[in-house]
Amino acid sequence: MLLLQGPVLGLCSRRLNPRLYSTKSYDPLRILFCGSDDFSIASLKALHAYHLKQPDRIASIDVVCRPGKKVGRGLKKIREVPIKAAASDLSLPIHEIDTFTGWTPPASINLIVAVSFGLFVPSRVLNSAKYGGLNVHPSLLPNFRGPAPLHHTLLAGRTTTGVSLQTLHLKHFDHGTILSQTPDPGFDVPNPETCTVPELVDVVAPKGAQLLVNGLKEGLFVPPVVDAGWRAAQGSDTLIHAAKIKPEDRHIDWTNWSLLNINRRSRVIGPLWSKALVTSHAPDGTRPSFQQKRVILTDMEEVDPPKGCGSFSLVPGLPFVEGGHPVEPRKGKALYVFTSDSKVMRINRMKVEGEQDAEGLRAAIKARMFGDRTFISGGMEFVPFRNPLV
């Protein structure tokens, strides 16, 4: 009997699974790296470290980023994309463009790498590079395709996630061939009930960077490429599209959003908002006018229902005050609101459109958001808003 040991066994394994151990040959890479944020910075730094270690594999790296945007009062300040500073620290050539129209990459470029870039790399640019393009995506594709995969992973309450390395498709975002991917079921989301997007970035960014470098080492991008996606054959009806986060995604749907949903959205995408009717009293004593204004709820928390609150307060989105008419803020008085699943939230702070951020009840009084009637229930007096938040 012949026992396979040591190097002999290793040789046999290579023959059984050449994908895991063979490396395709390719020309020294001259990379055009397209990025923007902290997730892409991790990949850029990993590529640069590999370039310094093995310049025969990565000969050069040029960086493409979007131009800085004017921000602040009077638009006098320029906010640069984070990757620009990172590329400058690494002494890499930087190209700032807001569109690929009319722009041509350096002639020596033979591979495009786009990580959290935002602009679609056109076929003209991809076809000009010998090895086409690669993308690192922070999800287990094809699930959570789209520009905001980390946000939607947390919004969906997922406890595991992963990263994928794919080719850049000539016509669509996130539809390239998956070259490598975190094995199913992925790795754990840290503290999924409290995790924020920056915290998740800290976990997925280095994993995505390592996946990219490993893919280059193995030459997975060299034709013919092999699809390694573990969910490639799964039906699209079970997949979530990670659409761009828009202001309307922060607009609370009081009728349908549970307390869990409200808390999760506030944690993941920032302060939520509603609209409320406010009163404007005319100085000459004529009939007051009413105006709908945006209300940003900057600080909310779950609390037990105040004792004795009437059934009127069970209306989702109808804020109320316990303990008498709110002529002025008093110690122990607060602003409450019921959610669609009959949970109570206390509005600690909010910002009414046109006003400064303030304690919740004080902001409501200043904006004249209350009605003229009080409601008596269980021996206690409650004052509702003039109308529910919408």
N, C-alpha and C positions, 0 to 999 in steps of 0.2 A: 504494500500500500504506500502510495506517495502522499506525504503530508505537505500541504502548501503552507509555508511560513514566511515571515519577514518580507523581504523585497519581492519574492515570488508572488505572494498573496496580493501585494500592492499592485503589481503589474497586471494580475488577473482582473483586479477591480477596475483598473483604467480601461481595459478592453470591454468590460461589461457595461460601463457607463462613461463613455468618452466625454460627454458634456461636462462632467464634474471635474475632470482632470486635464483636459487638453486646452490649449490656448491657441486661438487663431492668430496668424501673423498679420501685421498691418504696418503701414508707414508711420514714422514718428508723427504724433498728433499735433496739429496746430488748431487749437480750440477757440471758437468764438462762444464765450459764456454769456448768456442772457439771464439776468436776475434782478432782484429788487430788495428782498427783506432778509430777516434773520435766518429763515429756513434755507434760502439760497446761499447766504453767506457761508453756512457750514459746508456746503458742497464745493464752493469756490476755494475755501481754505484747504479742504482735503485734496482737491486737484492740484493746488499749488504745492502742497507738501510732497505729493507724488511726483510732480514735475522736478522738484529739487532733488529728490531721491533717485529718480530714473529719467533724466532728460532725453534718453534715447527712446522712451515711450511717449512722453509729452514734451514736445519741443518748445511750445509757446502757448500762452493764454492771453487772448484779448477779451475785454469785458464790455458788454453793451448794457446800458441802463436808461431809464426814462429821465428826462430833464427834471430838475427841481421845480416845485410849484410855489407860487407866491401865496403867503398866508399871513394871518394877523390883521390888525387894524390898518387900513390903508394899503394892504397887500405889499408891505415894504420888506418883509422877510422872505427868504427863500428856504424852503424845506427840501433838502436833498434826500434822495432815496438812500437807505442805509448802506447798500452794497457799494456805492460810490466811494465812501470813506474806506471801506474794507479793501477795495481794489487799489486805492491810492496807497494804503499802508503796505500792500504787497508789491508796490511799484509796477503794476500791470497797466498796459495801455487801456484807456477808457474811451468809449464812443457813446455819446449821449444822443439818443434819437427818440422821437415821439411817434414815428411811423417808419416803416421800412420802404415806403414809396420814395423813389429817387435816391435811395441809399444802397450802396454795394459794399459787402464785406471785403476786407483785405484779400487779395488774390491767393495768398498762401493758405487760407483757412481750409481745412478738410473735414472738420466735424463741428456741428452746432450743438451746444448743450444749453437747454432752457430749463430753468428751475424757478418756479413761482415768479414768472416774468410779467404776464398780463397781456402782452401783445402776441398776436398770432404770427408765427414765423412763416412767411409765404413760401410756396413751392419754388419760386425763382431762387430764393436764398438756399433752401435745402438742397435743390438739385445742383447748385454750384459747389457744394461740399462733397467730396468723394465718398464720405461715409454717412452722409445725411445728417440726421439730428437725433438727440436723446433728451429725455425728460425724466426728472425724478418727481414722483407724485406721492403725497402723504396719505395714501389710502390703499386698500386692497382692491385695485381696479379689477373689473369695471365698476365696482360699487363706489359711490361718492365721486363720480366724474364731475368736473366743474371747477370754478375758480375759488370755492370756499370749502374744501373738504374737511379741514379741521373744525371749523364752526359747526358744520352739519353733523359731523361725527359726535360732537358733544351734545348738540341739540337733540339728536336721536337717542341719547342716553346709552350709547355703546360703551362697553367695558373693555373691549379690545380693538386694536386698529393695526395698521401695518404700513409699509411703503412699497412702491412699485417702480421699477425702471422700465421705461417703454421708449419706443422710437417715436419721433415726431411725425404725425400724420400729415399728408400733403393738403388735406382739406378741412379737417376737423380737430378741435381740441380733444385730447385724452382718448383718441381712438387708434393709437399706434399699436404695434405689436409689443406685447409684454415680454421683456427679455429676462427679467428676474423679479422676485417678489418675496416678501415675508411669508414663510410657510403658514398655512391655515392652522389655527384660527387667528394668528397674529400675536402681538405682544400686548401686555396690559396697559390700559389707560390709567395713569396715576390718580388715585382718589377720584374716581369718576363722578361722585356726587358733588364734588367741589372744584374739580379741575377747570382751569381757565385756558383760553387759547395760548397765551404765552407759555404757560406751564407745559402744555402738550407739545408746543414747538421745541422746547428744551429736550423732550424725549425723542421725537421723531426726526429732528434735523440731523443729529449725528448718525442715526441709523440709515437715513436716506443718503447721506454723504458716503458712508462706507459701502452701501449698495452700488453707488455710482462708480467708485474707484474699483471695486471688485469686478464690475461689468467691463470696465476698460482693461483691467489686467487679463481677463479671460477672452477679450475680443468678441464679446457677445453681439456687438453692433456690426461686425463684418458679415456681409452677405455670404451664404443665405442665412437669414436670422430665423430663430426658432421661438415659437410662442410658448412661454412658460407660465402663463396665467392659470391659476388653479380654479378660477371661476369663469373661464372663457366660455364654457358651454351652458352656463346657468341662464335661465330665462330673465329677460329684462324687467319683468313685472315685479321682481323682488328687489330691484336696485333703487338706490336713492340718488337723485341728481343734486349735486352740491352747488346750487345756484348762487350767484353773487348776492351778498347781504345788502339789502336796500333799506332806506329809512322806514318804509312801511312795515318791514319785518319787526320793528320795535313798537308798532302801534298795537296796543293791547286790545284783543278781542274778548271783552268781558263776558260775552255770552257763551263762548266756547273754550276759553283757556282756563285750565285748572291752575291751582296754586303751584303745583310742580312745574307746569309749563311756564308760568310767569317767572318763577325763580330761576329756572334754567336759562331762559332767554335773557334775563337781566344779567346773569353771570357771564354768558357767552358773548352776547352782542352789545352789551352796554345798557345804559338807562333807558327804560321804556317810557312811552308817552301816550297820552289820551287827549281828548278835547273836552272842554267844559264851557258852559254858558256863564258869562260874567255880566254884572250890571254896571251901567254907567249913569250916574245921577246928574241931571242937568243943573247947573248953578242957579238958574232962574226958577227952579221948582217945577218945571214942566215934567211931563211923563218920562221916566227913565228909558234908556235904550238898552238893548241886550246884544252881546257880541260873543261869538264862539272863539275861544283861544286855545292854543296848545299848552298842555300841562305836562312837564317832564317830571317823572317820579324818580327822584335821585336817591332816595333811601326808603326802603320798605322792609317790613319783617312780619312773619307770621305770629299771631297772638291768639289767645283764647277769646271767644266771643264775649263782649261785655254783657254782664248779667242784665236780663230784662229787656234786651233790645227787641223792638217790635218786628213783626213779619215784613214791614215795609223795607227793612234793611237787608232782607235776604235777596233783594234784587241785585244781581251781579253788576258791579260798577257803580252802585249808588252809595257814595260816601256819606258818612254820618258822624255825629259828635255825641258822645255820652256826657250827660251831666249838665244840661241846661243850654240856654241860648248863647251862642258864641259871640257876644258883643266884643269881647276881647280875650286873648289867650290867657288861660289861668293854669296854675299848677295842677297837674293830674288830668287835664283835658287833652284829648288827642283826636286825630282824624282816622276813621276806620273805613274799610270797604270790604264787601264780600266778593269772593271769586265764584266761578261757575260751579265749583264742587262744594259750595257752602263753607269754605274756609274763610277766615278773617285775616286781613292784612292791615297793619297800622302804617299809615303814611307818615314817616318821620320827617322827611324833607321833600320839597318839590319846588319846581321853578315854573311859574306862570309866565307865559309869553309876554315879553316887555318888562318883566320884573326880575329882581335878583333871586337867586336860590335862597330859600328860607325854611324855617320849621314849618311842617305841613299845615297845621291849623292856622298859624299866623299868615302864611301865604294865601290861604283860602279866604280869610277875613279881609285882607288887604285888597284882594281882587274882587270882593263882593260876589262870592260864588254861592252864598246861602239864600234859601228862601225865607219867607216871612212867617211860616207856620212852624210850630213845634209839635212833636208827637209824644203822647204820654203812654208808657207801657210799663207795667209792673211797678208803678210808683216812681218811675224815673223818666226824665225828660230827654228826648232825642231830637236833634235838628238835622234834617237831610239837606243835601245840595238842592239847588233849584231844579236840576235834572241830573240823570246819571251821566257819568263820564262815558264818552263815546269814542 
